[in-house]
Amino acid sequence: MHQTHLRTDIQHALNGFADGELYKNATHLLNVLGYQSQRTLNRTENTVAAFLEDFDRHKRMNRQKALLHEWHTADFLFQLTAAEITQHTQETIVFHEDEGVDDTIYYSYLFLAIKLKGDVYSRTALASIAREINKCYAMPALLIFQHGHALTFAIINRRPSQRDGDRDVLEKVTLIKDIDIVNPHRAHLDILAELSLDALYQQHGFTSFLELHQAWQQTLDTSELNRRFFKEIADWYFWAVSQVTFPFTSVGTVSNRAVHNATCVIRLITRLIFVWFLKEKGLVPHTLFDEDNIAALLRDVDPQESTYYKAILQNLFFATLNQEMNTPEKPNNRKFRGEGRQHYNITSLYRYKRYFRDPEAALRLFETIPFLNGGLFECLDKPAPDDAKTILRIDGFSDRDDNPLSVPNELFFSEPQAVNLNAVYDTKNSRYTVRGLIHILNRYKFTIAENTPIEQEVALDPELLGQVFENLLAAYNPETDTTARKQTGSFYTPREVVNYMVDESLIAYLQNALAGRSDFPIATSDSTVIGTKLRHLLSYNDEPHQFTDTETQQLINAIDTLKILDPACGSGAFPMGILHKLVFLLSKLDPRNAQWRQRQIDRVQNTITEAEKIDDSVIRESTIDELEGEIENINEAFERNELDYGRKLYLIENCIYGVDIQPIATQIAKLRFFISLIVEQKIDDTRENRGVRPLPNLETKFVAANTLLDIEKPEQMLLRNPEIDSKETALAEVRRRHFTARTPRTKERYRKQDADLRAEISAMLQRDGFPSETTEKIANWDPYDQNATADFFDPEWMFGITDGFDVVIGNPPYVRQEKIKRLKPTLKKRYTCYTGAADLYVYFYERGLQLLSPNGIHTFICSNSWLDVNYGAPLQKYLLDNTAGAVICHSEAEREFESADINTIVSILQNGTPDADSHIRFLTFKTFIGDPDIESRRERTRTYTELKQSGTRENKYAGDKWGGKYLRAPDIYWTLLEKGKDKLVRLGDVAEVRRGFTTGANEFFYLDAERIREWGIEAEFLKPVIKSPRECKSIRVDPSQLQFKLFMCHADRAVLADTAALDYIEWGESQGYHQRPSCRGRPRWWDLGQREMPSLSFNYLISSTARTLYTQNGCYTSDNFQEIHIDSDLTLPLCASLNSSLFQLMVNMAGRSNFGGGLLKIQTYEVSELLCLDPKTVAFENETIFASTAWEMLDPSDDRRALDAIIFDALRLTQGERDGVYEAVVNLVESRLRKARSLKGKG
């Protein structure tokens, strides 16, 4: 059926639910989607009691969690089997009959319909009902809920239980929620159409119920939805950046107009999508985004005018959401500004009055929207620091005629139009289509509640903000712009990885709290009783927690005092992950918030006790009155909102912190926290501000700063001025009060006090010996300036934290060392881990550990390079010297970042002094990182002592292949080490390894036959050379078949007089080759230097098979190879050893697979470190075997096996061990290439 017709039929079927029986309506809708069956039950009643009698006689369902009191009717619709599918599709779809024995295979589906009594239900409530109903059946049950004028579909994923083979574990519930039966959203019609049997079959070609179930899951996968949305938003963004003009003043950190424009467009999208979520909550009327309504409201809606952005969106942002509502006491809070210079730069008043046909109608349109606070909608236009009469325009909220702001209406309401984005995406002749932003947003369904691992709505949730904006931010960042424009997903940590890292960090932290000691070794957390109970607590299950009352109180106290930092927070993936999990823990430990609320009251009571000591009676009474008002606010927060509101609010206030170098990134992180608070608020139109508590101010929770640079402090401060402590306490109190300040006037008062205290403290610190540069930075750092980035980070000054964070968690930026040249001198002074070749994330490791409390937990996801490369050695040593235990893990199966061509690891470190028991657990997951299935992972443990010994060369720690040996190495590797103790040697100990020629001017030095004929260069200056591995089909190289000769001339000009070689050199100079860096540094630019011709050469980049090429009389190579020099009598035995499958194993363990396409990259020093069979132990003379071209590792030929037999015999390997070598190499190669293929497939 054509999709348009199908959507029409679906809409009609949905409309039918307004009348008639649920059973008939639901069956008809499923029939429209292609699901039909006569397998049903002749039930006389559809009551709840009848349902329980028919399907839950064994009482598997938890009646309370199933919300039985909310059920009105319950209908069993039908059972769908292969026979029905084959019959009703006229055998178009035929399932395999003999599916074998497989616990994951489903043989049928059940469809049920439940009518609920109420109109509105949360995602959690509906998921809970679905999960309980599915407990009654051995096969999956799809549910259709009808509630009020809406439907919700619920589908559950299930897998076989590892403990009980006869039962399934019920996993994530996926919901298509709140489908309007009267006027269904276009996105809902699209989703249901995609779920039709015919559409699924065309897309996935399933032949079994398992494949049908997987097709459903893939269709409902929100990651695909997010990718589709991001592609539309990214295209719109690049189009918009070229169309808009924002006021520009070169101040602060932004000195580039293009970057400023890009930032402003991102801020626009941020604000608008936030408003879109508010619309989902019912706080903003949809008429503000209705094109017909806007045309009736505004005088001019010409596509090239900017009336919509100025009159509607700017007034919504700055004069509505950032201004208190009108009240009987203050009826004119919201109004248009006066004429002339009246209300000049008072940005909380409406502007553009002349744009409206009826200004009073506009005011009525805005009047029901509550005041939100929070800073997101503060207008950024502000007076210049040195001249209050001069306004620095950033947002351009001004109705002056000279306002340069231009954001054309067509950016919001344009119909699809072709635009040329080839230059942006580095493509040629590709076609791109964009539509107006409002039209884009209207095409998708949004949900204000973030999805969790156990429940997911098929809609765009607030997490997509992070995914969208981290990629957009990267797109204008000079360090990542080219990559970001071509990729979608490279810069955002996936939710599953965040969840794993958060869980492991909290387990390590809470273990210490419960164990009553702070040196609990992190590396043993899986095997302890406490660790097991904590894992049970953190898991999404229906069981009560396993802790005593005393332990429960300890855990709540530990959560309340927890301090967590993300040092490169981006858009807030980790802070949000932490928030969600802590809220979940509190809901289990303290379901009614009794202890959690009291903890917050106690905190204020303690402050009151301190305030009672104030000598000045006026100040004392005023302070106590304010604090007692805070207790009232605490009680109100808990009593008038959902249970999670009070949990979230005080976790945000006291526990979670973030830093990022980009101010716009911290804005997005704050935005996500705002949404998470709004979702828990209860709207009550009878109360002030519609019952909505204004959002907290998070300026001192998420700051824009350079995490890697601290401030200089005096080394010795034996006597600290106590007045400084007093002022810092006062500053902390001002910032605490600013957090909950609700009115612009109150916020401004606290900000003024903040600035005054900063100046006073700065002066005191300077008198105490602090450098003037430091005190100036302290005084000038303004946390409330949303456009500024501090060039330092100090947790005491910025967050009031003096004893470190309990957890530092994040995804440090992956910036190559070539991009940080200007930073290197500073980094060299500050970091023990410094090397000139180290990428930026290395310094985040050391800085993260510096920021921890004495036994804090450090959890990062980052590139795996430091485990195996030279520049990782100082970091390895730093960790061995400064941590008490560690876990390092990676996945064999997949890359954690969808489009990033980089392999990653997760590391969990405990700060502290190592002892004899300190060790690292290396975990390799066969599937995904964090897979709970013990069988799916491999573990190796090494003590710090063993690791130091293994990496020490000449009494100095020189680094070791931690990734190759302990993460990637299969078990057979350790068997080989044991059996080859006296026969396996470092290649560098038996041969010299050198990089091939780096000429600096390949166009000059490599000559093909045509150029040689053209110039007539003398043969004595031309030497055989292998330029590319593709020139060689076999291991044995025939120089006569090579494509190029190498220009090798060591003579000076006088000797070369009257030669063709000199003519060629002079031509090269006319082309400028002699000015190239490598050439310019030579005594004679054309002289590559004397070098012996090697007989063996090894590929620099490796796909599936690493070949060592053999040339009988020697042959030069390009820098695509490593030259291997050895005595001639050992050349053939070494060639045999280096082409064996045993050596393939060593290469695949040592090589770095971060290179594009899954290629292994292996440097010269790494080749020298590779283990190989000592050529002196190899009896091999048959070079004819090297003429074979069949050396592919993934399909071993007879020639390979014959060569391997010689090597295996020398080590006396059993047949099982020989097979183990082949299996291990194939697995390593396939895993590496599979990761690259999966990456390509997602891009």
Secondary structure, DSSP 4 states (H G I P E B T S, - for coil): --HHHHHHHHHHHHHGGGSS-HHHHHHHHHHHTT---S-----S--SHHHHHHHH-TT--S-TTTTTGGGEEEEEEEEEEEHHHHHHHTTTSS---S---S-TT---EEEEEEEEESSS---HHHHHHHHHHHHTT-SS-EEEEEEETTEEEEEEEEEEE-SS-TTSEEEEEEEEEEEEESSS--HHHHHHHHHTSHHHHHHHH---SHHHHHHHHHHHT-HHHHHHHHHHHHHHHHHHHHTT-B-----BTTB--HHHHHHHHHHHHHHHHHHHHHHHHHTSS-GGGG-HHHHHHHBS---TTS-HIIIIIIIHHHHHTTTSPPP-SS-TTSS-B--STTTTTT-TTSB--GGGBS-HHHHHHHHTTSPP-BSSTT----EEETTEEEEEE-SS-----TT---B--THHHHPPPEEE--HHHHT-SS--EEE--HHHHHHTS-B-SSPPBTTEEESSB-THHHHHHHHHHHHHHSTTTHHHHHH-SSTTS--HHHHHHHHHHHHHHHHHHHHHT-S---GGGGGGSHHHHHHHHHHS--SSPP---HHHHHHHHHHHHH--EEETT-TTTHHHHHHHHHHHHHHHHH-TT-HHHHHHHHHHHHHHHHHHTT-S-HHHHHHHHHHHHHHHHHHHHHHHSB-HHHHHHHHHHHHTEEEEES-HHHHHHHHHHHHHHHHTTBPP-TTSGGGGPPPBPP-TTTEEEB-TT------S--SS--HHHHHHHHHHHHHHHHHHH--SHHHHHHHHHHHHHHHHHHHHHHHHTT--HHHHHHHHH--TT-TT--BS---HHHHH---S-EEEEEE------GGGGGGGHHHHHHH-TT--TT--HHHHHHHHHHHTEEEEEEEEEEEESGGGTSGGGHHHHHHHHHHEEEEEEEEESS--SSSS----EEEEEEEES---TT-EEEEEEESSSTT---GGGEEEEEEEHHHHHHHHEETTEE----HIIIIII--HHHHHHHHHTTTTEEEHHHHSEEEE-B--S-HHHHEE-HHHHHHHT--GGGEEEEE--GGG-SSSB--GGG-SEEEE-----TTTTTT-HHHHHHHHHHHTTGGGSHHHHTSSSTT-----PPPSEEEESEESS---EEE-TT--EEBTTEEEEE--GGGHHHHHHHHTSHHHHHHHHHHSBTTSGGG-EE--HHHHHH-EEE-GGG-----GGGGG-----SSS--HHHHHHHHHHHHHHT--HHHHHHHHHHHHHHHHHHHHHHHHHHHH-
